[in-house]
């Protein structure tokens, strides 16, 4: 494994930034370069920082993590990016991986998991939290002939997990009215009249 891996963290929560710096600075193989509160603050310095690995939050002021990800990969194609976020929706996971993320961890990951993930992506591997890996595995087990769109599937999965419309709207950064519209389309496509029927039918047909 490479020695002295150069690491940059982009995270808007000051306590988390300090925590990551404290944890990672104590690892012999790591060289913690700097922590930034947003991509907009990091942008001008990233190429000079020349990190091997960037820990990147999704929800930040200004440019979001998902918006920043392709910009980072374009400027630093040899840099590995690990998404480190509270959000673990399938849509966000797959968008991040499609955009070039080398790993996707949730913020409840242990210190050892984060350290192992950095080492893993630095050698070309992928790193995921257990719950994120489960999301990826489930995607391969679904019925590919589902009439539901990716967004409708995501919303129905969240409903099945007990989330309310306001919670779904907040997590997916969309309006509640948009969620209601998707739910209406789900009911129509599945020919049902309630969320319980929708969940039952979707699970029976492996749409979720």
N, C-alpha and C positions, 0 to 999 in steps of 0.2 A: 504494500500500500504506500501511496505517496506520503512523504513526511511534510510537516508544516503546511497543511492544507489551509489556504487562505479563505476566511469565512466572513461574509457580510450579512447582517440581519436588517430587514426592513419591516418594521412593526410599529404601529401607532401607539400601543400601550406602553407607557414608560416603565412600569413595573416589570412587564414581561421582557422588554428590551434589556433591562438591567439583569434580570434573571438568566436570560440566555447567555449574556456576556459573561456572567459569573460562572455558569456551568461550563461553557465551551472554552473559556480562557484557561481553565484548569486541566484541559486535556493535552497531553504532551505532543500529540501529532498535529494539533490545531494552532493556527495563528489567527485569532479573532481580530479582524481589521477594524471594523466600525459598525455601529448600529444607527439606523436612520428611522425617523418617525414617519416617513412617507417616501414613495418612489420619486415624487417631484423633488424632494430634498436630496435624494441619492443620485438622481439622474446624471448630473454633471460630473460627479466624482467616481462613478462606478468603473469606468474604463481605467482610470488611474489606480483605483483600488485593486482591479484585476483579480476578483475573487475566483476561487475554484468552485465554491458553493455559496448560493444565496438562499437564506431562509426568508420566505416571502409570505406576508399576510395577504388575505383577500380583500377584506373591507377596511379601506383606509381613506382619509381625506384626499380629495383630488383624484389622481389617477388610481384606479383600483388595482388590486393584485393581478386580476385576470387581464386587464388592459396592459399592465406593465410587463407581464410575462413574455409576450412575443417581442417587445422592445428590448428587453434584457437579452433574450436569445439572439436577436439580430445583432446587437452591439457586441455581445460576448458569446459567440457560438460554442465555445469550449467550456463554458460555465454551466454547472448543474444547478437547477432551481428546485428547492423543496418547498411546496406549499405547506404552511403551518397555520391552521385556521380553526375556528369553532364550527365551521360549516362543513357538513359531510353529505350533502345531497348528491344523488347520482349525477344530476345534470352538471353541477359544479365540478365534481370529480372528473367526469369525462371531458369536459371543456378544458380543464387544466392539463390533463394528460395529452389531449389533442394539440394544445398550444405549446407543448414541449416540456412540461414539468417532469422532473426525474423522480419525484416522490410527492406524496400527499399524506400529511400527518394532521391529526386533530390535536388541539392544544392540551388535551388531557393526557397526551403521550408522556411517558416517563422520560427522565433525563437520559437514561441509558438507551432508550429507543431513539431519541433524537441523535445522540452520538453515533449509534450504530447506523442510522439512516444516512448521516453525512458521509461516513466511511463507505457505505454501500454505493451511493450514487457517484462518489468520486472514482470508483473503479468500473463505472458503466452499468451498475445494477439499478434496480428500482426499489423504492421503499414506500410502504403503506402501513397505516394503522390497521389493526385487525378489523375494525368496522368498515374501513374503506375497502380493504381487500375483499370483504364479504359482499360489498356492493358490486364490485367488479365481477366476482364469481357469479352472483345472481344474474347479472346481465347476460351471461352466456347460457343461462338455463331458461330464459324467457322464450315464450312463443314469438317467433319472428314475424308471424302473420297478424299481430295485434292491430286492431283498427285505431288504437290510440296513438297520438303523437308523443314525442319524447316528453314534452311539457305536461301533457295530460297524464301520462304514466307517472311522472314525478309527483304530480299533485295527488293522484289517487294513492300512491304509496305513502305519502305523508298523511293523508286522511286515514289510511289503514293503520298507521302508527299512532293515531290518536291526536294529531295536530288539528287545530281549529283554522278556519279561513284566515283570521288576522295573523296567526302565527306563520302560516304558509306564505302569506303576502310579504311579511317582514323578512323571512328567511330567503325568499327568492327575489327580493327587491322589486316586487310588482304590486299593483294596486289590488285592493280587496275585490273590486268590481271585476278585475281581470280573472281572479281566482274563481269567482262565481260563474263567469262566462265559460271557463274551462270545465267546471263541474257540470254545468248544463250540457255541454257537448259530450262529456263522458257518459252521462245518463242516457242521452239520445243514442250514442253509438252502441252502448251495451244493452239498450232497451230495458232500462230499469227506472225506478221512481224514488229510490232512496240510496243513501251512502252504504247502508248495510248490504243491500242487493248488489250494488256496484262492486263492493269489495269481494263479496262471495263469488260473483260471476267472474270477475277478473282473476281471482286466485284459482278457480276451477279450470280456467282456460289458459293459465300461466301467462297472463298479461302483466302481472306484477309478481 
